[in-house]
Amino acid sequence: MILAIEGEDLRALRDRALLAIGMTCALRHSELVAIQREHIEFLPDGISIALGRSKTDQTGKGATIFIPRGEAHYGEPSREVA
């Protein structure tokens, strides 16, 4: 699916990054579209994403997920985002 997105313009880069992150982290649509640039921290060994409250977050505290650098069959999220 990610390979079907052609081009190197901002829209194509954004779409590939969102798909890679969504598939890697198994995020709900609402969690994925709520991610803002300021929620993403680029680290030497991957990326950290702060998620706000979600449907399954009963305490409302949110969560932080870490995506390590590495190859996956559908793309490398930390490379797609960077």
All heavy atoms as an XYZ file, in Angstrom:
627
protein
N       0.823     -1.183      0.000
C       0.000      0.000      0.000
C       0.873      1.255      0.000
O       0.583      2.196     -0.708
C      -0.914     -0.030      1.224
C      -1.912      1.071      1.222
S      -3.166      1.118      2.543
C      -3.082     -0.393      3.394
N       1.930      1.253      0.807
C       2.815      2.411      0.865
C       3.527      2.609     -0.472
O       3.687      3.743     -0.931
C       3.828      2.271      2.018
C       3.102      2.441      3.348
C       4.947      3.294      1.907
C       3.946      2.244      4.552
N       3.924      1.524     -1.098
C       4.625      1.626     -2.371
C       3.735      2.169     -3.480
O       4.230      2.662     -4.494
C       5.195      0.269     -2.765
C       6.235     -0.308     -1.812
C       6.663     -1.697     -2.265
C       7.434      0.613     -1.695
N       2.429      2.115     -3.290
C       1.505      2.628     -4.296
C       1.458      4.153     -4.305
O       0.989      4.747     -5.268
C       0.107      2.071     -4.054
N       1.962      4.781     -3.244
C       1.970      6.239     -3.180
C       3.234      6.728     -3.888
O       4.336      6.572     -3.385
C       1.933      6.737     -1.729
C       0.677      6.221     -1.027
C       1.997      8.262     -1.682
C       0.664      6.467      0.459
N       3.048      7.311     -5.046
C       4.176      7.739     -5.865
C       4.486      9.210     -5.631
O       3.629      9.985     -5.223
C       3.866      7.508     -7.338
C       3.660      6.048     -7.684
C       3.282      5.843     -9.129
O       3.081      6.829     -9.858
O       3.177      4.670     -9.524
N       5.724      9.575     -5.900
C       6.123     10.973     -5.841
C       6.951     11.284     -4.610
O       7.048     10.484     -3.674
N       7.558     12.455     -4.647
C       8.379     12.920     -3.532
C       7.899     14.273     -3.033
O       8.608     14.951     -2.296
C       9.856     13.013     -3.967
C      10.478     11.657     -4.271
C      10.448     10.698     -3.080
O      10.715     11.144     -1.946
O      10.143      9.514     -3.291
N       6.700     14.678     -3.430
C       6.159     15.947     -2.952
C       5.701     15.785     -1.501
O       5.664     14.681     -0.956
C       5.018     16.418     -3.851
C       3.851     15.445     -3.894
O       4.108     14.224     -3.801
O       2.702     15.888     -4.014
N       5.385     16.878     -0.839
C       5.020     16.834      0.579
C       3.815     15.951      0.857
O       3.771     15.240      1.860
C       4.763     18.246      1.108
C       5.991     19.130      1.252
C       5.600     20.527      1.729
C       6.993     18.504      2.213
N       2.850     15.972     -0.031
C       1.654     15.155      0.167
C       1.991     13.662      0.154
O       1.527     12.904      1.001
C       0.627     15.481     -0.908
C      -0.668     14.762     -0.718
C      -1.665     15.198     -1.763
N      -2.924     14.524     -1.556
C      -3.985     14.750     -2.262
N      -3.977     15.636     -3.234
N      -5.095     14.082     -2.024
N       2.809     13.237     -0.804
C       3.191     11.827     -0.898
C       4.023     11.416      0.309
O       3.821     10.334      0.869
C       3.966     11.570     -2.190
N       4.956     12.268      0.721
C       5.776     11.970      1.903
C       4.909     11.858      3.154
O       5.076     10.953      3.962
C       6.844     13.051      2.090
C       7.898     13.138      0.990
C       8.775     14.366      1.193
C       8.738     11.872      0.950
N       3.970     12.786      3.321
C       3.057     12.750      4.462
C       2.224     11.470      4.473
O       2.109     10.789      5.496
C       2.129     13.962      4.418
C       1.108     13.972      5.570
C      -0.155     14.726      5.226
N      -0.819     14.139      4.072
C      -1.694     14.803      3.344
N      -1.982     16.055      3.592
N      -2.285     14.199      2.317
N       1.661     11.132      3.320
C       0.805      9.949      3.238
C       1.574      8.671      3.559
O       1.086      7.802      4.290
C       0.163      9.849      1.855
C      -0.861     10.946      1.615
O      -1.220     11.668      2.568
O      -1.301     11.094      0.453
N       2.796      8.536      3.027
C       3.608      7.346      3.322
C       3.960      7.285      4.808
O       3.921      6.214      5.417
C       4.872      7.334      2.466
C       4.626      6.900      1.037
C       5.896      6.530      0.312
N       6.844      7.626      0.215
C       6.891      8.504     -0.782
N       6.024      8.421     -1.777
N       7.802      9.449     -0.797
N       4.306      8.427      5.389
C       4.651      8.459      6.812
C       3.450      8.069      7.669
O       3.574      7.270      8.605
C       5.158      9.845      7.209
N       2.285      8.606      7.373
C       1.090      8.273      8.151
C       0.731      6.795      8.049
O       0.395      6.159      9.050
C      -0.091      9.141      7.716
C      -0.043     10.589      8.176
C      -1.158     11.392      7.524
C      -0.131     10.674      9.688
N       0.816      6.238      6.847
C       0.522      4.816      6.690
C       1.534      3.950      7.435
O       1.165      2.981      8.102
C       0.501      4.434      5.210
C      -0.756      4.815      4.451
C      -0.586      4.555      2.971
C      -1.961      4.073      4.996
N       2.808      4.294      7.345
C       3.844      3.510      8.021
C       3.659      3.559      9.533
O       3.736      2.533     10.217
C       5.231      4.022      7.641
N       3.391      4.739     10.066
C       3.185      4.876     11.523
C       1.915      4.141     11.942
O       1.909      3.414     12.934
C       3.122      6.351     11.933
C       4.507      6.973     11.806
C       2.611      6.505     13.362
C       4.524      8.475     11.975
N       0.845      4.335     11.196
C      -0.422      3.687     11.542
C      -0.326      2.178     11.555
O      -0.833      1.518     12.463
N       0.371      1.604     10.569
C       0.503      0.148     10.523
C       1.477     -0.363     11.584
O       1.252     -1.410     12.173
C       0.944     -0.288      9.129
C      -0.156     -0.118      8.103
S       0.213     -0.857      6.496
C       1.495      0.197      5.897
N       2.548      0.369     11.827
C       3.529     -0.065     12.816
C       2.946     -0.064     14.224
O       3.175     -0.988     15.000
C       4.766      0.858     12.789
O       5.363      0.759     11.498
C       5.778      0.471     13.834
N       2.182      0.968     14.541
C       1.680      1.136     15.908
C       0.248      0.648     16.096
O      -0.273      0.702     17.209
C       1.757      2.605     16.295
S       3.420      3.269     16.209
N      -0.380      0.204     15.025
C      -1.784     -0.234     15.070
C      -2.666      0.842     15.693
O      -3.459      0.594     16.594
C      -1.918     -1.558     15.823
N      -2.524      2.067     15.187
C      -3.282      3.197     15.722
C      -4.671      3.259     15.113
O      -4.875      2.883     13.962
C      -2.555      4.507     15.423
C      -1.190      4.690     16.070
C      -0.579      6.020     15.626
C      -1.290      4.644     17.582
N      -5.603      3.758     15.888
C      -6.933      4.046     15.374
C      -6.843      5.284     14.488
O      -5.951      6.106     14.628
C      -7.891      4.327     16.522
C      -8.251      3.123     17.333
C      -9.270      3.523     18.406
N      -9.926      2.362     18.950
C      -9.378      1.529     19.822
N      -8.156      1.758     20.240
N     -10.029      0.488     20.267
N      -7.816      5.423     13.608
C      -7.864      6.580     12.716
C      -7.812      7.879     13.522
O      -7.064      8.799     13.197
C      -9.134      6.516     11.866
C      -9.315      7.690     10.977
N     -10.084      8.762     11.329
C      -8.791      7.977      9.766
C     -10.043      9.657     10.358
N      -9.272      9.196      9.400
N      -8.586      7.966     14.580
C      -8.628      9.188     15.391
C      -7.286      9.493     16.050
O      -6.899     10.654     16.188
C      -9.719      9.086     16.459
O      -9.471      7.983     17.309
N      -6.551      8.454     16.450
C      -5.234      8.653     17.051
C      -4.229      9.125     16.005
O      -3.413     10.011     16.268
C      -4.737      7.355     17.693
C      -5.580      6.893     18.852
C      -5.276      5.468     19.273
O      -4.885      4.652     18.416
O      -5.455      5.178     20.468
N      -4.320      8.557     14.818
C      -3.389      8.889     13.749
C      -3.563     10.332     13.270
O      -2.594     11.074     13.141
C      -3.571      7.911     12.591
C      -2.535      7.934     11.497
C      -1.143      7.653     12.039
C      -2.887      6.914     10.428
N      -4.794     10.749     13.051
C      -5.021     12.104     12.546
C      -4.808     13.170     13.615
O      -4.656     14.344     13.298
C      -6.415     12.266     11.899
C      -6.556     11.335     10.709
C      -7.524     12.042     12.906
N      -4.758     12.781     14.883
C      -4.521     13.746     15.959
C      -3.038     14.066     16.157
O      -2.698     15.014     16.861
C      -5.113     13.214     17.273
N      -2.141     13.309     15.531
C      -0.703     13.541     15.692
C      -0.316     14.847     15.001
O      -0.609     15.050     13.828
C       0.125     12.379     15.106
C      -0.155     11.087     15.878
C       1.616     12.710     15.142
C       0.486      9.859     15.259
N       0.321     15.722     15.752
C       0.842     16.982     15.240
C       2.365     16.925     15.242
O       2.962     16.120     15.954
C       0.368     18.150     16.117
C      -1.134     18.294     16.183
C      -1.711     18.710     14.848
O      -1.211     19.631     14.204
N      -2.767     18.032     14.419
N       2.996     17.779     14.494
C       4.461     17.795     14.403
C       5.104     17.920     15.781
O       6.108     17.294     16.069
C       4.911     18.930     13.466
C       6.402     19.195     13.424
C       7.170     17.946     12.999
N       8.584     18.146     13.106
C       9.333     17.788     14.157
N       8.787     17.218     15.193
N      10.626     17.983     14.170
N       4.526     18.734     16.648
C       5.098     18.938     17.988
C       4.981     17.705     18.890
O       5.614     17.638     19.927
C       4.502     20.166     18.678
C       3.006     20.134     18.819
C       2.265     20.779     17.652
O       2.869     21.070     16.605
O       1.049     20.966     17.795
N       4.204     16.708     18.482
C       4.078     15.461     19.237
C       5.202     14.480     18.901
O       5.354     13.466     19.568
C       2.751     14.771     18.935
C       1.561     15.590     19.296
N       0.351     15.446     18.658
C       1.383     16.572     20.212
C      -0.519     16.293     19.168
N       0.089     16.987     20.112
N       5.970     14.780     17.844
C       6.999     13.865     17.354
C       8.379     14.347     17.789
O       8.718     15.512     17.595
C       6.948     13.760     15.819
C       5.569     13.265     15.369
C       8.046     12.833     15.304
C       5.339     13.340     13.883
N       9.150     13.447     18.382
C      10.526     13.753     18.766
C      11.456     12.801     18.018
O      11.305     11.583     18.098
C      10.717     13.581     20.275
C      12.092     13.937     20.741
C      12.275     13.776     22.243
O      11.320     13.375     22.936
O      13.386     14.039     22.711
N      12.392     13.365     17.294
C      13.353     12.571     16.545
C      14.533     12.240     17.444
O      15.151     13.136     18.019
C      13.825     13.316     15.294
C      12.717     13.519     14.301
C      11.958     14.675     14.321
C      12.422     12.546     13.370
C      10.923     14.855     13.416
C      11.390     12.713     12.465
C      10.639     13.872     12.488
N      14.820     10.968     17.593
C      15.898     10.492     18.444
C      16.901      9.726     17.583
O      16.557      9.270     16.489
C      15.317      9.571     19.534
C      14.215     10.198     20.394
C      13.530      9.138     21.231
C      14.786     11.300     21.260
N      18.130      9.569     18.065
C      19.138      8.856     17.271
C      18.731      7.429     16.891
O      19.070      6.946     15.811
C      20.364      8.834     18.172
C      20.171      9.951     19.123
C      18.685     10.085     19.306
N      17.957      6.768     17.742
C      17.608      5.375     17.478
C      16.155      5.168     17.069
O      15.659      4.055     17.055
C      17.952      4.507     18.690
C      17.355      5.029     19.980
O      16.898      6.185     20.007
O      17.332      4.279     20.972
N      15.450      6.249     16.712
C      14.076      6.122     16.269
C      13.291      7.395     16.507
O      13.861      8.483     16.569
N      11.978      7.266     16.651
C      11.141      8.427     16.934
C      10.215      8.125     18.096
O       9.822      6.988     18.339
C      10.324      8.864     15.704
C       9.443      7.736     15.173
C      11.196      9.410     14.609
C       8.528      8.148     14.047
N       9.876      9.171     18.820
C       8.954      9.091     19.937
C       7.731      9.938     19.577
O       7.880     11.065     19.093
C       9.626      9.627     21.205
O       8.709      9.695     22.259
N       6.537      9.390     19.791
C       5.312     10.110     19.462
C       4.423     10.155     20.695
O       4.091      9.119     21.281
C       4.550      9.430     18.306
C       5.436      9.333     17.068
C       3.261     10.192     17.999
C       4.819      8.570     15.922
N       4.057     11.372     21.100
C       3.149     11.559     22.233
C       1.721     11.520     21.702
O       1.342     12.306     20.834
C       3.429     12.881     22.921
N       0.944     10.576     22.212
C      -0.455     10.452     21.820
C      -1.327     11.055     22.906
O      -1.076     10.858     24.093
C      -0.835      8.982     21.630
C      -0.087      8.212     20.556
C      -0.505      6.756     20.582
C      -0.346      8.817     19.191
N      -2.345     11.755     22.506
C      -3.299     12.298     23.469
C      -4.264     11.225     23.927
O      -4.072     10.025     23.688
N      -5.312     11.632     24.547
C      -6.338     10.715     25.024
C      -6.946      9.959     23.845
O      -7.158     10.520     22.785
C      -7.427     11.509     25.731
C      -8.435     10.637     26.409
C      -9.396     11.489     27.236
N     -10.259     10.645     28.025
C     -11.352     10.064     27.553
N     -11.710     10.227     26.297
N     -12.092      9.303     28.335
N      -7.224      8.685     24.056
C      -7.836      7.869     23.008
C      -9.038      7.114     23.569
O      -9.314      7.156     24.764
C      -6.822      6.881     22.422
O      -6.540      5.872     23.352
N      -9.709      6.410     22.719
C     -10.908      5.654     23.094
C     -10.635      4.660     24.221
O     -11.462      4.471     25.104
C     -11.440      4.933     21.858
C     -12.686      4.147     22.072
C     -13.124      3.516     20.762
C     -14.344      2.652     20.953
N     -14.773      2.038     19.697
N      -9.478      4.021     24.193
C      -9.178      3.000     25.207
C      -8.407      3.554     26.398
O      -8.098      2.816     27.319
C      -8.354      1.860     24.577
O      -7.156      2.400     24.022
C      -9.161      1.146     23.503
N      -8.116      4.855     26.406
C      -7.383      5.496     27.495
C      -8.378      5.991     28.537
O      -8.791      7.140     28.524
C      -6.547      6.654     26.929
C      -5.744      7.373     27.986
O      -5.611      6.857     29.105
O      -5.253      8.473     27.682
N      -8.755      5.130     29.434
C      -9.780      5.447     30.411
C      -9.364      6.526     31.410
O     -10.204      7.243     31.942
C     -10.197      4.173     31.172
C     -10.779      3.105     30.275
C     -12.032      3.561     29.554
O     -12.900      4.184     30.134
N     -12.104      3.280     28.266
N      -8.074      6.661     31.665
C      -7.600      7.663     32.626
C      -7.385      9.029     31.981
O      -7.242     10.018     32.685
C      -6.273      7.212     33.279
O      -5.278      7.077     32.269
C      -6.455      5.887     34.008
N      -7.331      9.097     30.666
C      -7.150     10.354     29.968
C      -5.740     10.906     30.026
O      -5.517     12.076     29.755
N      -4.775     10.073     30.359
C      -3.388     10.523     30.494
C      -2.633     10.559     29.172
O      -1.603     11.201     29.063
C      -2.626      9.607     31.455
C      -3.121      9.677     32.873
C      -2.321      8.754     33.761
C      -2.848      8.787     35.183
N      -2.123      7.860     36.053
N      -3.106      9.854     28.176
C      -2.371      9.760     26.927
C      -1.252      8.746     27.052
O      -1.105      8.076     28.073
N      -0.446      8.642     26.035
C       0.656      7.681     26.027
C       1.751      8.184     25.098
O       1.513      9.015     24.230
C       0.164      6.319     25.553
N       2.934      7.668     25.310
C       4.052      7.942     24.414
C       4.501      6.614     23.826
O       4.696      5.650     24.549
C       5.229      8.603     25.168
O       4.774      9.832     25.726
C       6.389      8.877     24.229
N       4.623      6.580     22.513
C       5.079      5.361     21.848
C       6.445      5.630     21.228
O       6.754      6.756     20.843
C       4.074      4.872     20.787
C       3.791      5.966     19.755
C       2.795      4.394     21.423
C       2.931      5.511     18.611
N       7.240      4.599     21.150
C       8.566      4.698     20.552
C       8.632      3.757     19.364
O       8.232      2.599     19.459
C       9.653      4.331     21.568
C      11.028      4.362     20.974
C      11.655      5.565     20.695
C      11.685      3.189     20.673
C      12.914      5.603     20.128
C      12.950      3.200     20.113
C      13.567      4.422     19.840
N       9.120      4.267     18.252
C       9.286      3.459     17.051
C      10.778      3.406     16.745
O      11.363      4.414     16.333
C       8.523      4.046     15.859
C       7.043      4.222     16.203
C       8.698      3.147     14.628
C       6.263      4.978     15.151
N      11.406      2.253     16.967
C      12.847      2.156     16.690
C      13.135      2.149     15.197
O      12.278      1.774     14.390
C      13.239      0.828     17.339
C      11.990      0.029     17.349
C      10.851      1.010     17.467
N      14.325      2.558     14.855
C      14.760      2.461     13.456
C      14.860      0.987     13.090
O      15.224      0.165     13.900
C      16.123      3.113     13.259
C      16.071      4.600     13.358
C      17.343      5.216     12.794
N      17.287      6.647     12.937
C      16.703      7.462     12.073
N      16.134      6.969     10.991
N      16.661      8.759     12.266
N      14.532      0.665     11.873
C      14.616     -0.720     11.433
C      13.772     -0.947     10.212
O      12.848     -0.198      9.935
N      14.080     -1.964      9.515
C      13.351     -2.290      8.301
C      12.088     -3.076      8.639
O      12.075     -3.898      9.540
C      14.225     -3.126      7.362
C      15.424     -2.378      6.825
C      15.050     -1.257      5.869
O      14.014     -1.371      5.179
O      15.791     -0.274      5.817
N      11.041     -2.813      7.895
C       9.804     -3.578      7.992
C       9.320     -3.807      6.561
O       9.697     -3.071      5.653
C       8.757     -2.817      8.800
N       8.478     -4.774      6.354
C       8.057     -5.091      4.989
C       7.191     -3.993      4.378
O       7.015     -3.933      3.185
C       7.339     -6.442      4.941
C       6.028     -6.458      5.634
N       5.914     -6.617      6.992
C       4.785     -6.328      5.163
C       4.649     -6.581      7.331
N       3.942     -6.406      6.244
N       6.661     -3.089      5.177
C       5.825     -2.010      4.649
C       6.489     -0.651      4.745
O       5.860      0.364      4.550
C       4.477     -1.978      5.378
C       4.610     -2.149      6.865
C       5.050     -1.123      7.674
C       4.329     -3.376      7.439
C       5.192     -1.310      9.036
C       4.488     -3.560      8.794
C       4.903     -2.523      9.581
O       5.053     -2.697     10.930
N       7.761     -0.594      5.033
C       8.474      0.674      5.106
C       9.047      0.891      6.485
O       8.694      0.198      7.436
N       9.924      1.839      6.591
C      10.523      2.153      7.881
C       9.943      3.479      8.355
O      10.264      4.530      7.818
C      12.044      2.267      7.758
C      12.698      2.538      9.076
C      14.195      2.713      8.954
O      14.766      2.455      7.889
O      14.782      3.124      9.939
N       9.052      3.455      9.364
C       8.395      4.662      9.795
C       9.331      5.795     10.172
O       9.099      6.945      9.821
C       7.576      4.215     11.013
C       7.365      2.777     10.802
C       8.607      2.294     10.089
N      10.423      5.492     10.868
C      11.314      6.575     11.290
C      11.977      7.240     10.090
O      12.284      8.415     10.126
C      12.356      6.062     12.278
O      13.105      5.011     11.732
N      12.161      6.532      8.987
C      12.727      7.132      7.786
C      11.654      7.910      7.030
O      11.907      8.974      6.494
C      13.320      6.067      6.872
C      13.991      6.687      5.658
C      14.643      5.701      4.733
N      14.707      4.362      5.272
C      14.723      3.278      4.543
N      14.703      3.354      3.238
N      14.780      2.096      5.079
N      10.432      7.394      6.979
C       9.357      8.057      6.264
C       9.011      9.402      6.917
O       8.726     10.371      6.239
C       8.084      7.188      6.222
C       8.234      5.880      5.487
C       8.409      6.032      3.996
O       8.218      7.121      3.463
O       8.761      5.023      3.353
N       9.055      9.449      8.246
C       8.708     10.676      8.964
C       9.828     11.704      8.843
O       9.589     12.888      8.684
C       8.411     10.387     10.449
C       8.200     11.671     11.214
C       7.185      9.495     10.559
N      11.075     11.233      8.948
C      12.213     12.160      8.884
C      12.303     12.707      7.494
O      12.400     13.762      7.142
C      13.491     11.442      9.240
